[in-house]
Amino acid sequence: MGHQRFFVYIMASRSRVLYTGVTRDLPKRVYSHRHGLIHGFTRKYRVTRLVFFEETSSARAAFER
């Protein structure tokens, strides 16, 4: 079984609205946020800037972080 990677990340808007998320594919998720492809909070508040990320070895560790 291969090494699984999970990322916890924080995105921000120009007006300093923050969003925290967890994903396995950080580049794809950031692209989706930046282009408004994810409906809901991040699209509504134009949360498009990646300001922090950290890699973890499990989903549990990412959610706990």
DSSP file (Angstrom, degrees, kcal/mol; ACC not computed):
  #  RESIDUE AA STRUCTURE BP1 BP2  ACC     N-H-->O    O-->H-N    N-H-->O    O-->H-N    TCO  KAPPA ALPHA  PHI   PSI    X-CA   Y-CA   Z-CA
    1    1 A M              0   0    0      0, 0.0     3,-0.1     0, 0.0     2,-0.0   0.000 360.0 360.0 360.0 131.2    0.0    0.0    0.0
    2    2 A G        -     0   0    0      1,-0.1     2,-0.4     0, 0.0     0, 0.0  -0.217 360.0 -84.9 -77.2 166.2    1.4    3.4   -1.0
    3    3 A H        -     0   0    0      1,-0.0     2,-0.4    -2,-0.0    -1,-0.1  -0.564  43.4-146.4 -71.4 123.8    1.9    6.5    1.1
    4    4 A Q        -     0   0    0     -2,-0.4     2,-0.4    53,-0.3    -1,-0.0  -0.774  10.8-156.7 -94.9 138.9   -1.3    8.5    1.3
    5    5 A R        +     0   0    0     -2,-0.4     2,-0.3    19,-0.1    52,-0.2  -0.927  11.9 179.9-116.8 139.1   -1.1   12.2    1.5
    6    6 A F  E     -A   56   0A   0     50,-2.2    50,-3.4    -2,-0.4     2,-0.4  -0.969  12.3-151.2-130.9 149.6   -3.6   14.6    2.8
    7    7 A F  E     -AB  55  23A   0     16,-3.2    16,-2.2    -2,-0.3     2,-0.5  -0.975   7.2-157.8-124.2 135.8   -3.4   18.4    3.0
    8    8 A V  E     +AB  54  22A   0     46,-2.3    46,-2.2    -2,-0.4     2,-0.3  -0.928  30.4 177.7-101.2 136.7   -5.0   20.8    5.5
    9    9 A Y  E     -AB  53  21A   0     12,-2.6    12,-2.4    -2,-0.5     2,-0.4  -0.958  27.3-145.7-143.0 157.0   -5.1   24.2    3.9
   10   10 A I  E     -AB  52  20A   0     42,-2.6    41,-2.8    -2,-0.3    42,-1.4  -0.994  15.5-170.6-125.8 129.0   -6.3   27.8    4.5
   11   11 A M  E     -AB  50  19A   0      8,-2.9     8,-2.3    -2,-0.4     2,-0.3  -0.838   6.6-163.4-113.2 153.9   -7.6   30.0    1.7
   12   12 A A  E     -AB  49  18A   0     37,-2.4    37,-2.6    -2,-0.3    36,-1.1  -0.952  11.5-138.5-137.0 156.5   -8.4   33.8    2.1
   13   13 A S    >   -     0   0    0      4,-1.7     3,-1.8    -2,-0.3    34,-0.2  -0.597  37.9-102.6-101.9 170.6  -10.3   36.5    0.3
   14   14 A R  T 3  S+     0   0    0     32,-0.4    32,-0.1     1,-0.3    33,-0.1   0.813 125.4  55.5 -61.9 -29.1   -9.1   40.0   -0.3
   15   15 A S  T 3  S-     0   0    0     30,-0.3    -1,-0.3    31,-0.1    32,-0.0   0.280 123.9-106.6 -89.1  12.1  -11.4   41.1    2.5
   16   16 A R    <   +     0   0    0     -3,-1.8     2,-0.4     1,-0.3    -2,-0.1   0.689  64.4 154.8  73.4  23.1   -9.7   38.6    4.8
   17   17 A V        -     0   0    0     28,-0.2    -4,-1.7    29,-0.1     2,-0.3  -0.679  31.7-148.5 -74.4 133.6  -12.4   36.0    5.0
   18   18 A L  E     -B   12   0A   0     -2,-0.4     2,-0.4    -6,-0.2    -6,-0.2  -0.809  17.6-172.5-110.7 149.6  -10.8   32.6    5.8
   19   19 A Y  E     -B   11   0A   0     -8,-2.3    -8,-2.9    -2,-0.3     2,-0.4  -0.996   7.1-159.2-138.4 132.0  -11.7   29.1    4.8
   20   20 A T  E     +B   10   0A   0     -2,-0.4     2,-0.3   -10,-0.2   -10,-0.2  -0.934  21.6 163.7-112.7 135.2  -10.0   25.9    6.1
   21   21 A G  E     -B    9   0A   0    -12,-2.4   -12,-2.6    -2,-0.4     2,-0.4  -0.896  29.9-135.6-143.2 172.4  -10.2   22.7    4.2
   22   22 A V  E     +B    8   0A   0     -2,-0.3     2,-0.3   -14,-0.2   -14,-0.2  -0.994  31.5 156.7-131.4 137.4   -8.8   19.2    3.8
   23   23 A T  E     -B    7   0A   0    -16,-2.2   -16,-3.2    -2,-0.4     3,-0.2  -0.978  43.6-140.6-153.4 162.6   -8.0   17.5    0.5
   24   24 A R  S    S+     0   0    0     -2,-0.3     2,-0.6   -18,-0.2   -19,-0.1   0.683 101.4  47.7 -93.1 -26.0   -5.9   14.8   -1.1
   25   25 A D     >  +     0   0    0      1,-0.2     4,-2.2   -18,-0.1    -1,-0.2  -0.801  64.9 176.5-121.6  87.8   -5.2   16.9   -4.3
   26   26 A L  H  > S+     0   0    0     -2,-0.6     4,-2.8     1,-0.2     5,-0.3   0.913  78.1  50.6 -62.9 -48.2   -4.1   20.4   -3.2
   27   27 A P  H  > S+     0   0    0      0, 0.0     4,-2.2     0, 0.0    -1,-0.2   0.920 113.3  46.7 -58.3 -42.1   -3.4   21.8   -6.7
   28   28 A K  H  > S+     0   0    0      2,-0.2     4,-2.2     1,-0.2    -2,-0.2   0.913 113.6  48.4 -64.4 -42.9   -6.7   20.7   -8.0
   29   29 A R  H  X S+     0   0    0     -4,-2.2     4,-2.2     2,-0.2    -1,-0.2   0.913 111.3  49.0 -66.2 -42.7   -8.6   22.0   -5.0
   30   30 A V  H  X S+     0   0    0     -4,-2.8     4,-2.7     1,-0.2    -1,-0.2   0.920 110.8  51.5 -62.9 -43.0   -6.9   25.4   -5.1
   31   31 A Y  H  X S+     0   0    0     -4,-2.2     4,-1.8    -5,-0.3     6,-0.2   0.924 109.0  51.3 -57.2 -45.4   -7.7   25.6   -8.9
   32   32 A S  H  <>S+     0   0    0     -4,-2.2     5,-2.5     1,-0.2     6,-0.7   0.896 112.0  46.0 -61.7 -41.8  -11.3   24.9   -8.1
   33   33 A H  H ><5S+     0   0    0     -4,-2.2     3,-1.4     1,-0.2    -2,-0.2   0.937 111.8  51.2 -65.9 -46.3  -11.5   27.6   -5.5
   34   34 A R  H 3<5S+     0   0    0     -4,-2.7    -1,-0.2     1,-0.3    -2,-0.2   0.797 114.2  43.4 -63.2 -29.7   -9.8   30.2   -7.7
   35   35 A H  T 3<5S-     0   0    0     -4,-1.8    -1,-0.3    -5,-0.2    -2,-0.2   0.241 112.1-114.4-103.5  12.7  -12.1   29.6  -10.6
   36   36 A G  T < 5S+     0   0    0     -3,-1.4    -3,-0.2    -4,-0.1    -4,-0.1   0.768  72.1 135.9  65.7  27.0  -15.3   29.5   -8.6
   37   37 A L      < +     0   0    0     -5,-2.5     2,-0.7    -6,-0.2    -4,-0.2   0.628  52.9  75.1 -82.6 -13.8  -16.0   25.8   -9.4
   38   38 A I  S    S-     0   0    0     -6,-0.7     5,-0.4    -5,-0.1    -1,-0.1  -0.889  79.7-141.4-103.0 115.0  -16.9   24.9   -5.8
   39   39 A H        +     0   0    0     -2,-0.7     2,-0.4     4,-0.1     3,-0.2  -0.372  60.7  33.6 -71.5 150.7  -20.4   26.2   -4.9
   40   40 A G  S  > S+     0   0    0      1,-0.2     4,-2.8     2,-0.1     3,-0.3  -0.835 109.9   1.6 114.1-145.0  -21.1   27.6   -1.5
   41   41 A F  H  > S+     0   0    0     -2,-0.4     4,-2.5     1,-0.2    -1,-0.2   0.880 127.0  46.5 -53.5 -53.3  -19.0   29.6    1.0
   42   42 A T  H  4>S+     0   0    0     -3,-0.2     5,-2.5     1,-0.2     4,-0.3   0.852 116.4  45.1 -66.5 -33.6  -15.7   30.0   -0.9
   43   43 A R  H >45S+     0   0    0     -5,-0.4     3,-0.8    -3,-0.3    -1,-0.2   0.918 112.7  51.2 -72.1 -43.6  -17.5   31.1   -4.1
   44   44 A K  H 3<5S+     0   0    0     -4,-2.8    -2,-0.2     1,-0.2    -3,-0.2   0.899 119.9  34.7 -59.7 -42.9  -19.8   33.5   -2.3
   45   45 A Y  T 3<5S-     0   0    0     -4,-2.5   -30,-0.3    -5,-0.2    -1,-0.2   0.311 108.0-121.2 -98.4   8.3  -17.0   35.2   -0.5
   46   46 A R  T < 5 -     0   0    0     -3,-0.8     2,-1.0    -4,-0.3   -32,-0.4   0.920  39.9-179.7  51.8  52.1  -14.4   34.9   -3.3
   47   47 A V      < +     0   0    0     -5,-2.5   -34,-0.3     1,-0.2    -1,-0.2  -0.737  22.9 140.6 -84.2 103.0  -12.0   33.0   -1.3
   48   48 A T        +     0   0    0    -36,-1.1     2,-0.6    -2,-1.0   -35,-0.2   0.484  32.6  90.5-128.9  -6.9   -9.2   32.5   -3.8
   49   49 A R  E     -A   12   0A   0    -37,-2.6   -37,-2.4    -3,-0.1     2,-0.6  -0.852  62.3-141.5-104.9 124.4   -5.8   32.9   -2.2
   50   50 A L  E     +A   11   0A   0     -2,-0.6   -39,-0.2   -39,-0.2     3,-0.1  -0.704  29.4 165.9 -77.0 120.4   -3.9   30.0   -0.7
   51   51 A V  E     +     0   0A   0    -41,-2.8     2,-0.3    -2,-0.6   -40,-0.2   0.582  60.7   8.7-113.5 -15.2   -2.2   31.3    2.5
   52   52 A F  E     +A   10   0A   0    -42,-1.4   -42,-2.6     2,-0.0    -1,-0.4  -0.965  56.2 171.2-161.8 145.3   -1.2   28.1    4.3
   53   53 A F  E     -A    9   0A   0     -2,-0.3     2,-0.3   -44,-0.2   -44,-0.2  -0.977   7.0-170.8-153.4 154.6   -1.0   24.4    3.7
   54   54 A E  E     -A    8   0A   0    -46,-2.2   -46,-2.3    -2,-0.3     2,-0.3  -0.990  19.6-132.9-145.0 134.4    0.5   21.4    5.6
   55   55 A E  E     -A    7   0A   0     -2,-0.3     2,-0.3   -48,-0.2   -48,-0.2  -0.700  25.5-178.4 -88.8 138.6    0.9   17.8    4.4
   56   56 A T  E     -A    6   0A   0    -50,-3.4   -50,-2.2    -2,-0.3     3,-0.0  -0.861  32.8-128.0-128.9 167.3   -0.2   15.0    6.7
   57   57 A S  S    S+     0   0    0     -2,-0.3     2,-0.3   -52,-0.2   -53,-0.3   0.482  88.2  31.3 -96.0  -2.9   -0.1   11.2    6.4
   58   58 A S  S  > S-     0   0    0    -52,-0.1     4,-1.8     1,-0.1     5,-0.1  -0.993  73.0-121.4-151.1 157.2   -3.7   10.6    7.2
   59   59 A A  H  > S+     0   0    0     -2,-0.3     4,-2.6     1,-0.2     5,-0.2   0.900 114.5  55.4 -62.9 -40.4   -7.2   12.1    6.9
   60   60 A R  H  > S+     0   0    0      1,-0.2     4,-2.5     2,-0.2     5,-0.2   0.921 106.9  48.9 -59.6 -45.4   -7.5   12.0   10.7
   61   61 A A  H  > S+     0   0    0      1,-0.2     4,-1.9     2,-0.2    -1,-0.2   0.884 111.3  50.7 -62.7 -38.1   -4.3   13.9   11.2
   62   62 A A  H  < S+     0   0    0     -4,-1.8    -2,-0.2     2,-0.2    -1,-0.2   0.930 112.4  45.4 -66.2 -44.8   -5.4   16.6    8.7
   63   63 A F  H  < S+     0   0    0     -4,-2.6    -2,-0.2     1,-0.2    -1,-0.2   0.876 113.2  50.3 -67.8 -36.4   -8.8   17.0   10.4
   64   64 A E  H  <        0   0    0     -4,-2.5    -1,-0.2     1,-0.3    -2,-0.2   0.866 360.0 360.0 -67.7 -34.9   -7.3   17.1   13.9
   65   65 A R     <        0   0    0     -4,-1.9    -1,-0.3    -5,-0.2    -2,-0.2   0.508 360.0 360.0 -64.7 360.0   -4.8   19.8   12.7
